[in-house]
């Protein structure tokens, strides 16, 4: 039995679907089972990293766990520590943690630092472990959907990185292989798409899919910050995300071959993702 935490998220939902399609016994953990929609045959369990009393039932009879905590606060990787303690007690053999590529490149932004500390907890758990470190998710483009839909304009920020963006389904495909085959223990894999795309090229691909030109307009950091403040999206989490973007310019363009090596298939393209999600762009 494989337990998928973060089962309703971008990667977790894809992973649950793939495991179920392959006939692998899978249990999906979510805080709100009544609101979740999973494929037939998936066992659904209520569980919350912040409520340790919910974890023994979620972990009962489980061999391997996909670890996707919802986030990190100033107190550090409490959620991973809670999970590790419960996993040891339940007899879990292997933990597969979803992390971020910046860990492997020495990034110091708050989001990457949280994942780095979380990785350490998993690696020191005494259980077998594997770390998955994806770069920028293609779903990041959801943030541009509103203005592309209304104005056919994509407002990017000065210095936004060239990015080897990855489809969440590819991350899930790697996770499925790691969770169901041996030889990945003690490994950390950087995961990317197959091409490095500038913000300008990202806009062109969306425009090609729409059959209409999408303008790409560059804003200064201050202009972006002011717009987020106007929308009420400010605060520490936004500051952490902007800092991650600033630092990731040094590595986000680098392409890894891990997806193809592990799954046997070339990564999905940004055009694949845009075609699947064309409705969000109006």
DAVENJO-V204343 format. One record per pair of residues at least 4 apart in sequence whose ideal C-beta (glycine too) atoms are under 8 Angstrom apart, sorted by the first residue. I is the first residue (numbers start at 0). GAP is how many residues later the second one is. Records with the same first field share a line. If there is no record, write none. Layout:
BEGIN
I=GAP  GAP
END
This chain:
BEGIN
0=24  25  26  42  60  61  62
1=17  22  23  24  25  60  61  62  63  64  177  178
2=23  24  26  42  55  56  59  61  62  63
3=8  11  12  15  22  23  24  25  61  62  64
4=7  24  42  44  60  61  62  63  64  78
5=5  6  23  60  62  63  64  92
6=5  6  8  9  21  22  23  29  31  37
7=4  5  20  22  28
8=4  59
9=4  127  129  158
10=4  57  87  157  160  161  164
11=4  16  54  56  160
12=4
13=4  154  155  157  158
14=4  51  157  160  161
15=4  10  12  22  23  26
16=4  21  22  155
17=4  151  154  155  158
18=5  7  157  160  161
19=4  6  18  19  20  21  22
20=18
21=154  158
23=152  155  156
24=18
25=16  17
26=15  16  17  18  31  35
27=8  10  14  15  16  17
28=16  17  18  29
29=5  6  14  15  16  17
30=15  16  17
31=4  14
32=11  12  13
35=8
37=4  6
44=12  13
45=8  12
46=4  7  8  10  11
47=6
48=6  20  21  30  33  34
49=29  32
50=4
51=30  33  34
53=4
54=4  27  28  31
55=4  30  33  34
57=4
58=6  27  28  30  31  33
59=30
60=29
61=25  28  30
62=29  30  31
63=28  29  30  31  32  115
64=18  22  27  29  30  31
65=30  32  109  113
66=13  16  28  29  30  31  55
67=29  30
68=8  10  11  14  49
69=9
70=43
71=4  5  38  39  42  43  45  46
72=5
75=38  41
76=4  37  40  41  43  44
77=4
78=4  39
79=4  17  38  41  42
80=4  40
81=4
82=4  12
83=4  11  37  38  41  43
84=4
85=4
86=5  8  38  40
87=4  37  38  39
91=35
92=34  35
93=33  34  35  36  85  91
94=27  30  32  33  34  35
95=33  34  35  36  79  82  83
96=21  22  25  32  33  34  35
97=34  36  73  77
98=4  16  17  19  20  32  33  34  89
99=11  12  15  33  34  35
100=4  32  33  34  89  90  91  147  150  151
101=4  5  7  9  10  13  31  142  145  146  149
102=4  9  12  13  16  28  30  85
103=29  84  86
104=145  146
106=5  6  137  140  141  144
107=4  5  139
108=4  131  134  135  137  138
109=4  126  130  133  134
110=4  129  130  133
111=4  132  135
112=4
113=4
114=4
115=4
116=4
117=4
118=4  12  69
119=4
120=4
121=5  7  9
122=6  8
124=4
127=57  58
128=56  57
129=48  54  55  56  57  58  59
130=56  57  58
131=39  42  43  46  56  57  59
132=55  56  57  58
133=32  37  56  57  58
134=28  29  30  31  55  56  57  58  113  116  117
135=4  25  27  28  29  30  112  116
136=28  29  30  31  34
137=27  28  29  30  55  132  135
138=29  134
139=25
140=4  61  65  132  133
141=135  138
143=4  10  11  12  62
144=4  135  136  137
145=4
146=4  6  7  8
147=4  5  6  58  66  133  134
148=131  132  133
149=132
150=64
151=55  58  60  61  62  63
152=61  62  63  64
153=45  48  49  52  60  61  62  63
154=62  63  64  69  72
155=4  43  47  60  61  62  63
156=61  62  63  64  66  67  85  88
157=60  61  62  63
158=62  86  87  90
159=39  58  85  89
160=84  87  88  91  92
161=34  35  36  87  90  91
162=33  34  39  85  89  90
163=28  29  30  31  32  33  88  89  90  91  92
164=27  28  32  37  105
165=4  5  25  26  27  93  101
166=4  26  100  101  105  106
167=4
168=4  99
169=4  21  23  89  93  97  98
170=4  20
171=4
172=4  86  89  90  92
173=4  15  17  84  85  88  89
174=4
175=4
176=4  7  85  86
177=6  11  84
183=5  78
188=67  69  73
189=66  68
190=65  67  68
191=62  63  64  66  67  75
192=62  66  74  75  76  77
193=61  65  66  72  73  75
194=60  74  75
195=56  57  58  59
196=4  5  8  73
197=4
198=4  17  19
199=4  16
200=4
201=4  14  68
202=4  11  12  13
203=4  10
204=4  65  66  69
205=4  8  68  75
206=4  5  6  7
207=63
208=62  65  66  69  72
209=4  68  71
218=4  5  8
219=4
220=4  21
221=4
222=4
223=4  18
224=4  9  17
225=4
226=4
227=5  6  10
228=4  5
232=5
233=4  5
234=4
235=4
236=4
237=4
238=4
239=4
240=4
241=4
242=4
243=4
244=4
247=4
248=4
256=4
257=4
258=4  6  7  8
259=4  5  6  7
267=4  5
268=4
269=4
270=4
271=4
272=4
273=4  7
276=4
END
